[in-house]
């Protein structure tokens, strides 16, 4: 009888621990997607840029973090930018740009882990600091070459910015 009671209590404690750990999970599981940008450019407020070599460790880290930020898109702004405006923003800000030769479909998720939108991605610029009001925004180029949209993400740009800063050292 003691063995049955001990087994029952052990099972009960184990089940309780599993339930508690599942409830403490604050962020939904967003599936990792394997996307590798064809081109990655880091730009700085002094107007300099660094082109990263595809497949290098820095390129892979920056690529993966940028994709995670992109997957956490939470809003879109009504403003549409033309290519010349985007070039001006890039010139005067610190940023990372990821570009793809072929457009990709990227699924973005809500806070609850549900599908928010599926976006066609050809280029995205993650703006950190500098002039204009685009700090913390993603400039998104879809299938057209003339128009860019502005997106917001729930995920912090902090890790990505640190990776870009490390390129200068």
C-alpha positions in Angstrom: 0.0 0.0 0.0 2.9 2.4 0.8 4.4 1.8 -2.7 1.1 2.6 -4.4 0.7 5.8 -2.3 4.3 6.8 -3.1 3.8 6.2 -6.8 0.5 8.1 -6.8 2.0 11.1 -5.0 5.0 11.1 -7.3 2.8 11.1 -10.4 0.6 13.9 -8.9 3.7 16.0 -8.2 5.1 15.4 -11.7 1.8 16.3 -13.4 1.5 19.5 -11.2 5.0 20.5 -12.2 4.2 20.0 -15.9 1.0 22.1 -15.6 2.8 24.9 -13.8 5.7 25.0 -16.3 3.2 25.1 -19.2 1.3 28.0 -17.6 4.5 30.0 -16.9 5.4 30.0 -20.6 4.7 33.7 -21.4 5.6 33.8 -25.1 4.0 31.7 -27.7 6.1 29.3 -29.7 6.8 30.9 -33.0 8.3 28.4 -35.4 11.8 29.1 -36.6 12.0 29.5 -40.3 15.0 28.9 -42.4 15.4 32.0 -44.5 18.8 33.3 -45.7 18.9 36.8 -47.2 20.9 37.1 -50.4 22.3 40.4 -49.4 22.7 42.1 -46.0 23.8 45.7 -45.5 24.5 47.4 -42.3 24.4 51.2 -42.4 25.6 53.8 -39.9 24.8 57.4 -39.0 28.1 58.6 -40.5 26.7 57.4 -43.9 29.1 54.4 -44.1 27.9 50.9 -44.9 29.2 47.4 -44.5 28.1 44.6 -46.9 28.1 41.3 -45.2 29.4 38.1 -46.9 26.6 35.6 -47.3 27.3 32.6 -45.0 29.7 34.4 -42.7 28.9 34.0 -38.9 28.0 37.7 -38.6 25.7 37.5 -41.6 24.0 34.4 -40.2 23.4 36.0 -36.8 22.1 39.2 -38.2 19.9 37.4 -40.7 18.4 35.1 -38.1 17.6 38.0 -35.7 16.2 40.2 -38.4 13.9 37.3 -39.5 12.7 36.8 -35.9 11.9 40.5 -35.7 10.0 40.3 -39.0 8.0 37.3 -37.9 6.7 39.4 -34.9 5.1 42.1 -37.0 2.2 43.5 -35.0 1.0 46.5 -37.0 1.2 48.2 -40.4 1.1 52.0 -40.9 -0.9 53.6 -43.6 2.0 55.6 -44.9 3.7 54.4 -48.1 7.2 55.6 -49.0 8.7 55.9 -52.4 12.2 54.5 -53.2 13.8 57.9 -53.1 12.5 58.5 -49.6 13.8 55.2 -48.5 17.3 56.0 -49.8 17.2 59.3 -47.9 16.2 57.4 -44.7 19.0 54.9 -45.2 21.5 57.7 -45.7 20.7 59.4 -42.4 20.1 56.5 -40.1 21.7 53.4 -38.6 20.0 50.3 -40.1 20.2 46.8 -41.3 18.8 45.8 -44.7 18.1 42.3 -45.8 17.3 41.6 -49.5 16.2 38.6 -51.4 16.6 37.9 -55.1 13.3 36.0 -55.2 10.3 37.1 -53.1 9.5 35.0 -50.1 6.3 34.4 -48.2 6.9 35.1 -44.5 4.2 34.2 -41.9 4.0 36.7 -39.1 2.3 35.9 -35.7 0.2 37.6 -33.1 0.9 37.8 -29.3 -1.0 34.6 -29.0 1.0 32.7 -31.6 -1.8 32.8 -34.2 -1.1 33.8 -37.8 -1.3 37.6 -38.2 -0.4 38.0 -41.9 1.6 36.4 -44.6 3.8 39.0 -46.3 5.6 38.8 -49.6 9.2 39.9 -48.8 11.8 41.2 -51.2 13.6 43.7 -48.9 13.2 44.9 -45.3 15.1 47.7 -43.6 15.3 47.7 -39.8 15.9 51.3 -38.6 17.7 51.9 -35.3 18.5 55.5 -34.8 19.1 58.8 -36.7 17.1 61.4 -38.4 13.3 61.2 -39.2 10.6 59.4 -37.3 11.4 55.8 -38.4 13.5 54.6 -35.4 12.2 51.1 -34.3 10.3 50.6 -37.6 10.7 48.2 -40.4 10.5 49.5 -43.9 9.1 46.7 -46.0 9.3 46.3 -49.8 6.8 43.9 -51.1 6.4 42.9 -54.8 6.5 46.4 -56.2 9.8 48.2 -56.6 8.4 51.7 -56.1 6.5 51.5 -52.9 7.6 50.7 -49.3 5.3 50.1 -46.3 6.1 50.8 -42.6 5.7 48.0 -40.1 6.0 47.6 -36.4 7.3 44.6 -34.5 6.7 43.4 -30.9 10.3 42.1 -30.8 13.0 44.5 -29.6 15.6 45.7 -32.1 18.2 45.7 -29.2 20.0 42.4 -30.0 20.1 43.3 -33.7 21.5 46.7 -33.1 24.2 45.2 -30.8 25.2 42.8 -33.6 25.5 45.7 -36.0 27.6 47.8 -33.5 29.9 44.8 -33.1 30.7 45.0 -36.8 32.6 48.2 -36.2 35.0 46.7 -33.7 
